[in-house]
Amino acid sequence: MSMMKKAALGGLAGLMLSTAAMAQDLSVEVYTNWVSGGESAALNAIAQAFEAKGGKWIDFAVPGDTVAPAISRIVAGDPMGAAKMQSTDLDELYKAGLLADIDQVATDGKWQERLPDFMWNAITRDGHVYGAPINSQSEVWLWYNKAVFEKLGLAEPQSYDELFASLDKIKEAGVIPFAVGGQDWQLNILFLKILAGVAPDVYLGLQGADYEAAINSDGFKQVAEIFGRLRGYDDEGSPGRQWNVAVNMVATGQAAMMVMGDWAKGEFTAAGQTAGKEYGCMLGPQGDSIILTGDMFIFPKIETQRPGQLLLAATMLEPATQVPFNIAKGSMPSTLDTDVTQMDACTQKAMAVLQDPAKRLPGLSYVMTPDRRAAISDAVAKYWSDEAAGPDALVAAMQEAFSSTN
Amino acid sequence: MTPRLRKLPAVIAMTPTIFFVVVVIGFGLLWTLWTSFTSSKLLPNNDFVGLAQYARLFASDNWQVACVNVALFGVLFIGGCLALGYALAVALDQGIRFEDAFRTIFLMSASLSFVVTGIVWQWLFDPTFGIQAAVRDWGWTSFRFDWLTREETAIFALVGAGIWQATGMGMVIMLAGLRGIDQDIWNATRIDGIPAWRVYIHVIPAMIRPMIATAAVLLSLTAIKIYDLVVVMTGGGPGISTEVPAKYVMDMLFQRNNLGQATAAATIMLLAICLLVGLPWALLRRAK
């Protein structure tokens, strides 16, 4: 046996011994798919706060936007102590009896008062709490390049009519009016943003049992029409474009504006720009209701990590964790009472609006299965890429998307 | 040593393989088949729903588009690779100089992964960045080369990239066939005064039929499981215009948490593969 192998085996044995010794301790193995620079910095913010309290953080990060690695381990009876998931993943695991509750932590931390109602509902089942929402992301931002707006003498549009008037002027000036990342999920964000602004009641209606009425409503058709009109203002390179490329087009002034979730800030920051100075963020042009999505951690049943799980869940929602985590992640605190004066101008703007409960719209990931969500984005992307399709085509496709999924 | 003892090492060597084939592949297949008849979503369950998953599958827009795409891709890709590969093989067969170098160059693309091929061709096809932008910069401002960004043409862009990647492999297999042709055939056709190009078109293909069938089967396997190229170049877009069956399975499995749909689609793909692999060989056997 070579020296290397011996050393590696020794190390492995040591590791196993130390995990065994720690088992009674406050160690938790945490599954995420956060591996990029900003994401791991954010994860470190949790880990540091957790370890400062005596916890031991064991990283289990798998790249790729899927929960499959965690699910297969949980089902196989080899669960980790905490896993990043979405609330709709929670249902089946809960029904199979695979999740541990964190009721005590939630009561002590007054989570019910501090979280938006829909978020609280998303983490509770039959009166017990099963998830720790770590952040909120608003997916309704219209980002624009201030220099382009100033040069053409444009102000922030206050309605979609004003928006289209501005877009025409920008087009005449030879700048790409609207940067679009033509991938289904990005187009879906754009569509839902218009829907949430123009017809928030329809947006909420889609989430209920009577979704058919919502799809066939005038509001929906109006939104489909506005969304379809925007097809005339992108550039021919938009199909398949990555979101960060589209953000960069706005940052460099190649394009005037775009719609994306608040993670777009990361790209502006990387380009050395500040909100309110080089670029602007607005919730309008019409309506300022905010669609909130976000990530949460669930805690599979595993007795050996139980003490650690409770400590970790409590740590996650403390302001001292929420602020550094969300600064690094580019998102907002999930607890709406958190002091955000240290955070950027856009976050402060959104948090002020969110103090009104009527402005908090649950993101689809809290209320809809991934199956139906994907069917919706397919319908939206198909409608966008077929320039000849009118609003009725989207109504039909949306009905099909809903009836084929559950 | 008795004959039985002589076979012992072989038996020992093969046992783990046989075990894994039976347990991993066999069990996996049966489990997939069973799951496709259940209502499984995120977690597998045993709630039998008959053919409901297959009904939804065949009613689904995405699956229909995917099937048309893979058929179109398959025919054009295999046809293109065989035709172009045969042409290159014939060209190399003329006893040209530097044949080894040319053969290596033509085969080089086959050593790339589809991900690399996909990225390169995505850049070339990008209208604001690739060939179109370059030609326009040279002064031909009305030049259009935007296949990849239009719904109707995106699938042909994929075919183009696929052919570029896999032609070399078809060429090598058929070149091996050409080298196996008896010199007497050439002498005979020369005496009869038949021009070489007619021999290449009418006589040789029938003689190297096994090579063509081999290349066709290998290429058809590439075509039916095509996934990486699509994900890298279009992600299934614009809209859903370049969806393919393998992507449908992967999306259902990993994005949409719908095991029942994923396994139903995978089962149909398996049936198609069995047919596709079996058919050429069956035809070949009958021809003999």
Interface residues (C-beta under 8 A of the other chain):
Chain A: G64 D65 T66 V67 A68 I71 V75 D89 E92 L93 A96 G182 Q183 D184 D235 E236 G237 S238 P239 G240 T369 P370 D371 A374 D378 A381 K382 Y383 W384 S385 D386 A397 E400 S404
Chain B: K41 L42 L43 P44 R56 A59 S60 D61 N62 Q122 D126 P127 T128 F129 D146 L148 T149 E151 A154 M233 T234 G235 G236 G237 P238 G239 I240 S241 D251 M252 L253 F254 Q255 R256 N257 N258 Q261
